[in-house]
């Protein structure tokens, strides 16, 4: 369980870094929010 959460957080961080470099403006903001919400739901309760 802990390793799955850690892997999810690492994947989320990589996705945030890629979105930060590739996207611009409001698209970047929306992408970052979606990535973080999905990661939080996965780690803290939605899919366990």
JOKA-V985574 format. One record per residue. N is the residue number from 1. NEAR is the number of other ideal C-beta (glycine too) atoms within 10 Angstrom. D_LAST is the distance of its C-alpha to the last C-alpha in whole Angstrom. Layout:
BEGIN
n: (N,N)
near: (NEAR,NEAR)
d_last: (D_LAST,D_LAST)
END
This chain:
BEGIN
n: (1,2,3,4,5,6,7,8,9,10,11,12,13,14,15,16,17,18,19,20,21,22,23,24,25,26,27,28,29,30,31,32,33,34,35,36,37,38,39,40,41,42,43,44,45,46,47,48)
near: (7,6,7,12,14,11,11,17,14,11,13,17,13,11,17,16,10,12,17,12,8,10,14,8,7,8,11,15,12,12,17,15,10,12,18,14,11,15,19,14,12,17,18,10,8,10,10,9)
d_last: (9,11,13,10,10,14,14,12,15,18,17,17,20,22,21,23,26,26,26,29,31,31,31,33,34,31,30,28,27,25,24,23,21,19,18,17,15,13,12,12,10,7,8,8,6,6,4,0)
END
